[in-house]
């Protein structure tokens, strides 16, 4: 099913406004994850994107970041600017730890399993799930209750896996080539809504990231339990 037949959004979603990789590692002061690679900054392209992410990038907390299902992280330019206004400070590109700073659409509203053709060099990415804010992200922000605020906003950006390797550079077009019919979005998973769409995703899509599948099952289970309790109370 294409983006046009799915009816969720136009075929051409937007563009890559900037490509970011780790600038330098920072100490976190945390015992479990003493070093972080969240300091991403724009680089000149093209940058090769392989199975585990961008050349020149890395992750330190590999239990929660990186790997095949979290090889690339995309965040919206509009949302970054909105946060800058809310926080009354200039947020540089890469401040959210994103690899792809994208313009023209919100990755959070992408459908799980949606595929993006990026540029003309063969790069094909697949949306795998939401980014959950971690303690390292909170420390980096230097904002009180940052994780709570970020979750409440709901615009978390999207992780992607690499279907076909290739280069990426600022200015590349992002074209949606495929949108699964279940229509469960990154936002649905992140906010715990759209349980019917999420249930359909579990039934229809076999290659979901394990962490996303677990989260989806919990969401559907909670919804079913809640309905059962309501039925018993009648």
Residue frames relative to the residue before (quaternion, step in Angstrom):
aa qw qx qy qz dx dy dz
X 1.0000 0.0000 0.0000 0.0000 0.00 0.00 0.00
X 0.3041 -0.7576 0.5501 0.1761 3.56 -0.84 0.93
X 0.6820 -0.4640 0.3551 0.4398 3.55 -1.31 0.17
X 0.6435 0.5335 -0.3364 0.4336 3.57 1.02 -0.77
X 0.7125 0.4429 -0.2788 0.4673 3.60 0.88 -0.88
X 0.6224 0.5323 -0.3490 0.4554 3.57 1.12 -0.56
X 0.3069 -0.8026 0.4649 0.2131 3.56 1.17 -0.55
X 0.4809 0.6945 -0.4315 0.3165 3.60 1.15 0.37
X 0.7730 -0.1902 0.1114 0.5949 3.56 1.13 -0.61
X 0.6605 -0.5301 0.3354 0.4127 3.59 -1.15 0.40
X 0.6699 -0.5268 0.3452 0.3930 3.55 -1.23 0.51
X 0.7439 0.3178 -0.2069 0.5503 3.59 0.89 -0.84
X 0.2464 -0.8187 0.5052 0.1174 3.57 -0.41 1.22
X 0.7531 -0.3149 0.2617 0.5149 3.56 0.80 -0.90
X 0.5154 -0.6303 0.4876 0.3150 3.52 -1.18 -0.60
X 0.4786 -0.5904 0.5532 0.3411 3.50 -1.38 0.25
X 0.2503 -0.7912 0.5429 0.1289 3.57 -0.47 1.20
X 0.7879 -0.0767 0.0674 0.6073 3.59 1.12 -0.66
X 0.2651 -0.7255 0.6154 0.1571 3.52 -1.26 0.60
X 0.0733 -0.8357 0.5440 -0.0170 3.59 -0.69 1.10
X 0.0225 -0.7550 0.6548 0.0245 3.54 -1.15 0.74
X 0.7040 -0.4613 0.3112 0.4413 3.57 -1.26 0.24
X 0.3308 -0.7442 0.5549 0.1697 3.54 -0.98 0.95
X 0.7452 -0.2206 0.1629 0.6078 3.52 0.98 -0.96
X 0.4923 -0.6422 0.4983 0.3113 3.54 -1.25 0.43
X 0.1574 -0.7832 0.5970 0.0727 3.56 -1.15 0.67
X 0.4578 -0.6418 0.5340 0.3057 3.53 -1.17 0.59
X 0.3176 -0.7788 0.5180 0.1558 3.56 -0.98 0.85
X 0.4024 -0.6957 0.4941 0.3315 3.56 1.12 -0.61
X 0.5705 0.5835 -0.3733 0.4412 3.55 1.31 0.11
X 0.4983 -0.6750 0.4579 0.2939 3.55 -0.99 0.79
X 0.6992 0.4878 -0.2755 0.4441 3.55 0.90 -0.92
X 0.7938 0.0866 -0.0184 0.6017 3.57 0.96 -0.90
X 0.1160 -0.8685 0.4791 0.0516 3.59 0.36 1.24
X 0.7723 0.2447 -0.1316 0.5713 3.60 1.21 -0.46
X 0.1105 -0.8007 0.5870 0.0466 3.56 -1.04 0.80
X 0.2682 -0.7444 0.5921 0.1528 3.53 -1.23 0.64
X 0.3024 0.7978 -0.4770 0.2111 3.59 1.19 0.50
X 0.5766 0.5950 -0.3754 0.4154 3.60 1.21 -0.38
X 0.0700 0.8014 -0.5831 0.1129 3.57 0.12 1.35
X 0.0137 -0.7988 0.6013 -0.0100 3.57 -1.04 0.81
X 0.6205 -0.5786 0.3754 0.3732 3.58 -1.13 0.62
X 0.0877 -0.7635 0.6382 0.0462 3.52 -1.19 0.72
X 0.5497 -0.5867 0.4699 0.3644 3.52 -1.25 0.41
X 0.3236 -0.7584 0.5373 0.1771 3.55 -1.01 0.83
X 0.5768 -0.0321 -0.7658 -0.2826 1.39 -2.47 -0.06
X 0.2415 -0.7360 0.6167 0.1402 3.53 -1.26 0.61
X 0.4070 -0.7159 0.5072 0.2542 3.57 -0.84 0.93
X 0.1718 -0.7619 0.6179 0.0905 3.55 -1.05 0.85
X 0.1016 -0.8089 0.5789 0.0156 3.55 -0.58 1.21
X 0.7993 -0.3228 0.2082 0.4621 3.54 -1.30 -0.10
X 0.7802 0.3171 -0.1586 0.5153 3.59 1.02 -0.80
X 0.7833 -0.3481 0.1719 0.4855 3.59 1.15 0.41
X 0.7519 -0.4114 0.2989 0.4196 3.52 -1.35 -0.29
X 0.5242 -0.6037 0.4988 0.3347 3.54 -1.09 0.72
X 0.7792 0.2949 -0.2366 0.4999 3.57 -0.83 0.99
X 0.6470 0.4812 -0.3271 0.4928 3.57 1.26 -0.10
X 0.0028 -0.7902 0.6119 0.0337 3.56 -1.30 0.21
X 0.2399 -0.7252 0.6197 0.1804 3.54 -1.36 0.19
X 0.3330 -0.7462 0.5446 0.1889 3.56 -1.07 0.74
X 0.7221 0.3497 -0.2103 0.5587 3.57 0.95 -0.89
X 0.0687 -0.8619 0.5021 0.0176 3.56 0.41 1.24
X 0.5314 0.6090 -0.4213 0.4113 3.59 1.23 -0.12
X 0.7969 0.2749 -0.1181 0.5248 3.58 1.14 -0.66
X 0.7684 0.2600 -0.1481 0.5657 3.59 1.22 -0.31
X 0.7733 0.3489 -0.2514 0.4659 3.53 -1.19 0.54
X 0.5308 0.5982 -0.4835 0.3558 3.53 -1.32 -0.09
X 0.7464 -0.4244 0.2724 0.4343 3.55 -1.28 0.18
X 0.7510 0.4173 -0.2251 0.4596 3.60 0.86 -0.92
X 0.7530 0.2654 -0.1805 0.5745 3.59 1.26 -0.18
X 0.1740 0.8383 -0.4968 0.1423 3.55 1.04 0.85
X 0.7909 0.1323 -0.0281 0.5969 3.58 1.08 -0.79
X 0.1410 -0.7795 0.6054 0.0774 3.56 -1.05 0.81
X 0.1259 -0.8014 0.5841 0.0285 3.57 -0.81 1.08
X 0.0130 -0.7890 0.6138 -0.0228 3.55 -1.01 0.89
X 0.5348 -0.6797 0.4273 0.2634 3.52 -1.11 0.82
X 0.4955 -0.6459 0.5041 0.2884 3.55 -1.01 0.88
X 0.6525 0.5179 -0.3208 0.4507 3.59 0.92 -0.87
X 0.6769 0.4844 -0.3017 0.4649 3.59 0.93 -0.85
X 0.6080 0.5437 -0.3466 0.4632 3.58 1.05 -0.67
X 0.6767 0.4792 -0.2867 0.4800 3.57 0.93 -0.89
X 0.6220 0.5436 -0.3425 0.4475 3.58 1.02 -0.76
X 0.6529 0.4982 -0.3102 0.4790 3.58 0.97 -0.87
X 0.6127 0.5546 -0.3510 0.4402 3.58 1.01 -0.72
X 0.6528 0.4993 -0.3030 0.4823 3.55 1.03 -0.81
X 0.6726 0.5036 -0.3003 0.4515 3.57 0.91 -0.91
X 0.7303 0.4113 -0.2298 0.4947 3.57 0.98 -0.84
X 0.3267 -0.7761 0.4725 0.2602 3.56 1.34 -0.19
X 0.6313 0.4544 -0.3658 0.5111 3.52 0.88 1.05
X 0.4899 -0.6476 0.4881 0.3201 3.55 -1.14 0.52
X 0.1661 -0.7847 0.5931 0.0694 3.53 -0.73 1.09
X 0.3436 -0.7613 0.5066 0.2137 3.60 -0.49 1.11
X 0.6117 -0.5253 0.4343 0.4016 3.55 -1.22 0.45
X 0.7483 0.3314 -0.2804 0.5016 3.55 -0.83 1.03
X 0.4418 0.7256 -0.4396 0.2917 3.58 1.26 -0.18
X 0.6964 0.4513 -0.2707 0.4879 3.58 1.10 -0.63
X 0.5525 -0.6307 0.3838 0.3869 3.58 1.26 0.10
X 0.4154 0.7411 -0.4446 0.2838 3.55 1.27 0.31
X 0.4006 -0.6726 0.5686 0.2525 3.51 -1.31 0.52
X 0.7728 0.1920 -0.0964 0.5972 3.55 1.04 -0.85
X 0.1580 -0.7510 0.6392 0.0484 3.53 -0.65 1.22
X 0.0524 -0.8707 0.4879 -0.0330 3.56 -0.06 1.34
X 0.2258 -0.7710 0.5871 0.0990 3.54 -1.18 0.70
X 0.7552 0.4282 -0.2966 0.3980 3.52 -1.20 0.63
X 0.7967 0.0434 -0.0362 0.6017 3.60 1.23 -0.15
X 0.4340 -0.6817 0.5250 0.2670 3.55 -1.34 0.24
X 0.3993 -0.7212 0.5097 0.2464 3.62 -0.61 1.06
X 0.5811 0.6067 -0.3674 0.3992 3.58 1.15 -0.60
X 0.7154 0.4276 -0.2461 0.4948 3.57 1.15 -0.59
X 0.4214 0.6792 -0.4810 0.3602 3.57 1.25 0.32
X 0.4742 -0.6606 0.5088 0.2826 3.55 -1.17 0.61
X 0.5262 -0.6101 0.4847 0.3404 3.57 -1.03 0.79
X 0.7735 0.2822 -0.2320 0.5179 3.58 -0.71 1.08
X 0.4544 0.6788 -0.4456 0.3664 3.56 1.30 -0.09
X 0.2111 -0.7982 0.5533 0.1099 3.59 -0.99 0.79
X 0.1868 -0.7853 0.5871 0.0606 3.51 -1.00 0.99
X 0.2262 -0.7125 0.6475 0.1481 3.53 -1.00 0.92
X 0.1045 -0.8249 0.5555 0.0056 3.57 -0.54 1.19
X 0.8357 0.0263 -0.0566 0.5457 3.57 -0.62 1.15
X 0.5797 -0.6027 0.4426 0.3236 3.54 -1.34 -0.30
X 0.5776 0.6377 -0.3542 0.3664 3.59 1.26 0.17
X 0.6920 -0.5128 0.2743 0.4277 3.58 1.22 0.33
X 0.4847 0.6803 -0.4406 0.3288 3.61 1.22 -0.08
X 0.0220 0.7781 -0.6255 0.0542 3.56 -0.83 1.08
X 0.0905 -0.8095 0.5801 -0.0090 3.56 -0.69 1.16
X 0.1873 -0.7696 0.5999 0.1129 3.56 -1.21 0.58
X 0.4458 -0.6928 0.5071 0.2531 3.55 -0.87 1.00
X 0.1395 -0.8343 0.5316 0.0438 3.57 -0.72 1.06
X 0.7860 -0.2936 0.1992 0.5063 3.63 1.01 -0.56
X 0.6779 -0.5168 0.3594 0.3796 3.56 -1.35 -0.02
X 0.4101 -0.6434 0.5785 0.2885 3.50 -1.36 0.30
X 0.2088 -0.7704 0.5926 0.1082 3.57 -0.78 1.03
X 0.4376 -0.7146 0.4681 0.2804 3.62 -0.69 0.99
X 0.2060 -0.7865 0.5755 0.0883 3.53 -0.93 0.94
X 0.7069 -0.4594 0.3247 0.4288 3.55 -1.29 0.14
X 0.5980 0.5657 -0.3525 0.4451 3.57 1.10 -0.70
X 0.6391 0.5228 -0.3100 0.4714 3.56 1.01 -0.86
X 0.6451 0.5230 -0.3123 0.4613 3.56 1.00 -0.84
X 0.6477 0.5126 -0.3142 0.4680 3.58 0.98 -0.86
X 0.6516 0.5309 -0.3107 0.4439 3.56 0.93 -0.91
X 0.6632 0.5468 -0.3101 0.4062 3.58 0.97 -0.85
X 0.1744 -0.8015 0.5400 0.1886 3.57 1.09 -0.77
X 0.5383 0.5788 -0.4077 0.4571 3.53 1.15 0.77
X 0.4919 -0.6675 0.4735 0.2971 3.57 -0.95 0.85
X 0.8492 0.0762 -0.0895 0.5148 3.56 -1.04 0.87
X 0.1713 0.8387 -0.5058 0.1072 3.57 1.10 0.63
X 0.6599 0.5105 -0.3255 0.4449 3.59 0.82 -0.93
X 0.6461 0.5212 -0.3189 0.4573 3.58 0.98 -0.84
X 0.6717 0.4976 -0.2912 0.4652 3.56 0.95 -0.88
X 0.6467 0.5246 -0.3109 0.4581 3.55 0.98 -0.86
X 0.6621 0.4942 -0.2988 0.4776 3.57 0.96 -0.87
X 0.6553 0.5255 -0.3143 0.4423 3.58 0.93 -0.88
X 0.6310 0.5336 -0.3278 0.4579 3.57 1.07 -0.71
X 0.3144 -0.8124 0.4424 0.2133 3.57 1.03 -0.76
X 0.6310 0.5218 -0.3429 0.4605 3.61 1.22 -0.17
X 0.0150 -0.8831 0.4658 -0.0536 3.50 0.31 1.34
X 0.4469 -0.6479 0.4885 0.3766 3.58 1.17 -0.42
X 0.3703 -0.7527 0.5136 0.1802 3.55 -1.28 0.16
X 0.3429 -0.6784 0.6089 0.2269 3.51 -1.21 0.68
X 0.1043 -0.7932 0.5983 0.0442 3.54 -1.19 0.63
X 0.2664 -0.7141 0.6152 0.2017 3.52 -1.27 0.49
X 0.4750 -0.6825 0.4907 0.2605 3.52 -1.23 0.55
X 0.2292 -0.7764 0.5768 0.1089 3.57 -0.62 1.17
X 0.7743 0.0047 0.0123 0.6327 3.58 1.01 -0.87
X 0.4279 -0.7208 0.4890 0.2414 3.56 -0.77 1.05
X 0.2324 0.7669 -0.5801 0.1458 3.53 -1.25 0.47
X 0.6180 -0.5593 0.4013 0.3798 3.57 -1.28 0.04
X 0.0970 -0.7561 0.6401 0.0960 3.54 -1.33 0.36
X 0.0150 0.7887 -0.6134 0.0382 3.55 -1.09 0.76
X 0.6246 -0.5150 0.4227 0.4074 3.54 -1.24 0.44
X 0.7456 0.3619 -0.2919 0.4775 3.54 -0.95 0.94
X 0.5012 0.6570 -0.4284 0.3656 3.59 1.24 -0.25
X 0.4328 -0.6667 0.5388 0.2790 3.55 -1.09 0.72
X 0.2098 -0.7246 0.6396 0.1479 3.54 -1.23 0.61
X 0.0457 -0.8123 0.5806 -0.0306 3.55 -0.52 1.22
X 0.3364 -0.7303 0.5600 0.1998 3.57 -0.78 1.03
X 0.1624 -0.8247 0.5387 0.0566 3.55 -0.58 1.18
X 0.8070 0.0713 0.0031 0.5862 3.57 1.13 -0.56
X 0.0183 -0.7749 0.6319 -0.0016 3.57 -1.02 0.87
X 0.4045 -0.7263 0.4951 0.2524 3.64 -0.56 1.07
X 0.5494 -0.6642 0.4100 0.2980 3.55 -1.03 0.80
X 0.5529 0.6262 -0.4078 0.3686 3.63 1.14 -0.38
X 0.2700 -0.8380 0.4385 0.1802 3.58 1.30 -0.48
X 0.4014 0.7015 -0.4963 0.3168 3.63 1.18 0.31
X 0.2322 -0.8190 0.5160 0.0951 3.56 -0.63 1.12
X 0.6715 -0.4478 0.4002 0.4341 3.51 -1.37 0.15
X 0.6391 0.5370 -0.3164 0.4506 3.57 1.00 -0.83
X 0.6031 0.5605 -0.3530 0.4444 3.58 1.02 -0.79
X 0.6915 0.4743 -0.2775 0.4690 3.56 0.85 -0.99
X 0.6857 0.5095 -0.2873 0.4333 3.57 0.92 -0.93
X 0.7666 0.3676 -0.1879 0.4918 3.58 0.93 -0.89
X 0.4484 -0.7070 0.4465 0.3158 3.60 1.23 -0.20
X 0.5350 0.6042 -0.4140 0.4211 3.56 1.08 0.71
X 0.7464 0.4196 -0.2786 0.4349 3.55 -1.30 -0.09
X 0.1179 0.8552 -0.5002 0.0672 3.56 1.04 0.76
X 0.6223 0.5369 -0.3594 0.4420 3.61 1.04 -0.61
X 0.6452 0.4925 -0.3146 0.4922 3.58 1.02 -0.76
X 0.6446 0.5217 -0.3160 0.4609 3.56 1.00 -0.83
X 0.6341 0.5202 -0.3257 0.4703 3.58 1.00 -0.81
X 0.6417 0.5124 -0.3182 0.4737 3.57 1.02 -0.80
X 0.6126 0.5507 -0.3440 0.4508 3.58 1.03 -0.75
X 0.6566 0.5155 -0.3081 0.4563 3.58 0.92 -0.91
X 0.6844 0.4841 -0.2814 0.4669 3.57 1.05 -0.72
X 0.7792 0.4096 -0.1786 0.4395 3.53 0.94 -0.93
X 0.7770 0.3401 -0.1676 0.5026 3.58 1.04 -0.70
X 0.2638 -0.8264 0.4848 0.1117 3.55 -0.44 1.25
X 0.7484 0.4317 -0.2118 0.4569 3.59 1.10 -0.63
X 0.2231 0.7880 -0.5387 0.1976 3.59 1.02 0.77
X 0.5690 -0.5720 0.4628 0.3673 3.56 -1.13 0.65
X 0.5816 -0.6260 0.3832 0.3507 3.63 -0.87 0.88
X 0.6730 0.4917 -0.3103 0.4572 3.60 0.89 -0.86
X 0.6436 0.5081 -0.3138 0.4787 3.58 1.07 -0.72
X 0.6374 0.5240 -0.3261 0.4614 3.57 0.98 -0.82
X 0.6421 0.5187 -0.3216 0.4639 3.59 0.98 -0.82
X 0.6635 0.4985 -0.3018 0.4693 3.56 0.92 -0.91
X 0.6491 0.5226 -0.3141 0.4548 3.57 0.99 -0.85
X 0.6534 0.5097 -0.3170 0.4613 3.59 0.95 -0.83
X 0.6400 0.5163 -0.3289 0.4644 3.58 1.00 -0.77
X 0.6423 0.5252 -0.3200 0.4574 3.57 0.97 -0.86
X 0.6825 0.4728 -0.2886 0.4768 3.57 0.84 -0.95
X 0.6451 0.5329 -0.3181 0.4458 3.59 1.00 -0.82
X 0.6547 0.5074 -0.3124 0.4651 3.58 0.95 -0.88
X 0.6506 0.5196 -0.3169 0.4542 3.55 0.97 -0.83
X 0.6651 0.5000 -0.3009 0.4660 3.58 0.94 -0.87
X 0.6436 0.5132 -0.3192 0.4696 3.58 1.01 -0.81
X 0.6471 0.5266 -0.3138 0.4534 3.56 0.99 -0.85
X 0.6581 0.4967 -0.3064 0.4757 3.56 0.97 -0.79
X 0.6327 0.5339 -0.3285 0.4547 3.56 1.03 -0.81
X 0.6547 0.5089 -0.3150 0.4617 3.60 0.95 -0.86
X 0.6400 0.5180 -0.3273 0.4637 3.56 0.98 -0.81
X 0.6530 0.5176 -0.3120 0.4565 3.58 1.02 -0.82
X 0.6679 0.5030 -0.3014 0.4584 3.57 1.01 -0.77
X 0.6796 0.5076 -0.2929 0.4413 3.55 1.10 -0.67
X 0.5766 0.5991 -0.3824 0.4030 3.58 1.24 -0.22
